[in-house]
Amino acid sequence: MKLTLYKTLWGFNGTLVEAAQSALSAGFGGIEGPAFFAQPDTLAEVLEAYQLDYIAEICTGGGYVPERKLTPAEHLQDLEIKLKAVLPLNPRLCNVMAGCDAWSLQKQYDFFAAAMDLGARYNLCLSFETHRSRSLFTPWVTQAVVERLPDLQITADISHWVCVAERLLDGEDWEILVELAKRVHHVHARVGYPQGPQVPHPAAPEYADCLEFHQRFWGVVWQSQAARGYTHTSMTPEFGPDRYLHTLPYTDQPVADLWELNRWIGNTECNHFKHWQACQRTH
């Protein structure tokens, strides 16, 4: 199995060419971000010129936080518009931040069934992200949804779950995560801690337990994907801005460089993946 890293465009303020160059210089094989619907040709040209894969980022019914008043039907309409927009870019997958945390379980079931049908209609691979404020905001809701819809694929960003639950889910909840790993198609590699979705720096020794917990889960995901016959696994290091990145009081200066954080987690997980593979060969 091969691991490909994707550079997130979240928090990146340069040009697409600069994003492509920085991705390649760090050993990343692709870009993940919105399709820049106003300039789809530009993104297509950059991806082609630098031979990079693409993961389309799609939010339904608003931005990263959904507009509370919108119905599931309106979310589905928004999803279809955006799926049509990314078709010319031939994404490896569409990472979808979908739905709303306030919907009933029945609404969640109906929404995801219809969303999966849309993906099939446009022949696009949809992977639904475990994100706060969205439908899959806890492992327990996610478990209920995948039990009803076993073909649902998820993007695992468990930093959100750690924050929502206010604990590392390594106690009695661990078995739920192991089961949900069987549905993971793509991974967002950010390290959360019980009081927030992003540690100040994943190398900091005071957060070693948080890093170890996330890495242990990512290893379970790789094990599951290998058992499912995956020849390729994808991961997006996704430390980000928007107050995820800690800043100093009064000056609002960031405590770390965002791209350095993502390069660090990318390099660390490449080494982690190689170690995991070596362990598989010895068993």
N, C-alpha and C positions, 0 to 999 in steps of 0.2 A: 504494500500500500504506500502511496506517495502523499506527502503533505504539501499543500500549496498555501502560502500566506497571501492575504489580500490587504492592501493599504486602504484604510477608511478615509473618505473625504470629509468626514465629520471633524470640524475644527481646523481643516486645512484651508489656508487663505491664498495660496498661490494659484498659478495657472494649471491647467490640466497637463501640459507638457512637463511642468516642474513636478507635479504629482507623480507622473509616470517615471521620470528620471530618479526621483527619490525612492520610489518603490523598488525599482531595479537595483539601485545602489545598495539597498538593504537586503537584497535577496528575495524580495516578494515577487510573486508571479502574477498578481492581478490587482484590480482596484474595485472597491465596493463603495457605492454612493448613489445618489439620485441621478436620474438620466439627463438632468439639465434640459428639461423639455423644450426650452427655447432654442437650444443649440445641439440637437442630437447628432448632427453631422460632425461637429467638432469632436465630441467624445468618441465617436466611431473612428474618426481619422487618427486620433491619438492612440487608441487601443490597437489599431492595425499597425501603425508606425512602430510601436514599441513591443508588439507581439505580447500583449497583456490580456489575460482573461478578465471577465467583467461579472460582478454580482450587482444586480439592480436593487437599490434600496427603495422600498415603497411603503408609504404610510397611508392608511385608509382613514377617511373622515377627519382630516385635520393634519397637524404636524406631528411631532413626537408624542404630544398629548392630544387625544381625540377631542373633538368638539362634542360636548356632552349631549347636546340636543339632537344630534344626527341619529337616524334610525339605522338598523342593520341593512335595510334596502339601500339607503343612501351610501353607506360604506361600500356595499357591493358595486354600486354604480361608479363610485370613485375608483375602486380597484380595477374595474374593467377599463376605464379610461387610461389608467396608468399602465396596465398590461399591454394595451394596444401601442402605447408610446414607446415601450422598451423593446417591442418585437424586432425592429430593425437592428438593434444592437446585439441580438443573439446572446443574451446573458446565460452564463452557466446555471444560475438560479436567480430567483427573485426572493430577497429577504423581505418579508412582509410584517410590518408592525400593524397588527390588525385588531379591529373590534374595540370593545370598551369594557373596562373592569366592572361597570355597574349593571351590565345586562344579566338577566336570569340565565341559568344553565340551559334551559330550553332554547332561548335566543342564541346562546353560544353554539349549541349543536347545529341549529338550522343555518346560522351564518357560516360556519366553517364548512358544512356540507356544500353549500352553494359556492363558497370561495374555491373549494377544491374542484368543483365542476368548471368554474371559470378557467382555472389553470389548465385543466385537461382540454377545454375547448380551444385555447390558444397554444396548446402544446408547450407550455412553460412550466418549469419546475418551481413550485412555490414552497418556501420553507418559512414557517410562521414563528416569529421571535417571542421569546419569553421576556416580556418587557413590562415594567410598571405602568399603570394607567390603562394597559391594554388587556385583552381577554385572557391571555395566558400569564397573568401577573403573579400567580402562586403555583407551586407544584401540585397542590391539591385540585385546583380548578383544571389545570392542565391534564392531570391524571383522569379526571372525569371526562374531559373532552376526547382524549385519545382512546379511552375505553369504548366510547360510543363511535368514534371514527378512527379505527386502527390504522388506516392508510395515511393519516395526517403526519406530515413531516415538520419537525421543529428546528429552529435555530436556538441553540442553548446559550443563553446569557444568564448564567445562574447568579451573577453578581446582584441582579435585581431581586431574586428570590431571597438571598441572604439578607438584603436590606429590608425587604417587606417582612420577613419572618423575625428579624432582629436576632439571628443566630446562625452559626454555621450548621448546616443541615446534615451533620455527621452522626447524629444519635439515632433515635428511633425513626427518623425521617429518611435515613440513608437508603433504605431498600426501595422507597418510592423513586428516588433519583436514579437508582440502578435500573429500575423498570423503565423510566422515562428515557434513559440513555438509548434504549432500543428504538426510539423514534427520532433521534437526533440526526439531522442531515448536515448541518453546518454549525460551527462554533464561533461565538464572539468571545475573545480572550481578554476579559477585563477581570480584575480581582476586586471583589467587594468585601466589605466587613460588616459586622452586625449593625452599625449605625450609618452606613452609607454604601452607595453602589461603586465607589472607587477609592482604593487606598491611596495615600499620598504618593507612595512609590512601592512597587511590588517587591523590590529588593530589600526594603527596610526590614531589619530583624524583628521589629515589634509586630510586623504583620506576617511573619513566617508561617503561622498556623493557617492564615487565610489563603496564602499562596498554595500551601500544601493541599488544602481542602479542594481548591479549584483544580489543581493539577491531578489529584486523585480521580476527580470526576471526569476530566478530559481523557484520562487513561481508560476509564470504563467506556467512554464513548468510542474510542478507537477500537477497543476490544469488541464491542458490539458491531461496529461497522465492518471490521474484518470478518466477523462471523456471518454478516449479511452479504458478504461477497464484494464489498467495496474495494476498488483498486486505487481510489483517490479520495482523500479527505481534505476539507478546506477549513481554514481558520482565519478570522479577521481580528488582529490585535486592535482593541477598541477603547483604549483610554481616550477620554474626550473632554471638551470644554463645558460651558454652560453650568458652571459651579460643580461639575463633577471633579474638575481639577481644583485642588485646594489652593487657596491664596492667602497671603498674609493680611492681617487686619490693617485697616486704614490705607495702606498703599495699594491693596488688591493685586499685588505682584504674585504670579504663580510660583509655587514651591518647587516645581520641576518643569522641564521642557517636554511638551506633549509628544513630539515626534521621538524624543529620546526614550520616553516611557514605552511607546509602541515598538520601537526597534528592540528595546531590551526584552519585552515579553515575547516578541517574535523570535529572537535569537535563542532565548531560554527555552521556548517550546519546540524549536527545531532540535535542540539538544535533548530535550525530554522525549520527543518522538523517537529519535535515534536510539536512546536508551530503552524505551518501551519495545521497539522492534527487536533489539538485541536480546531482551529478556524473553520475547516470544519464541525466538529461535532456539533458546536453550531449554525450553520446556517441551 
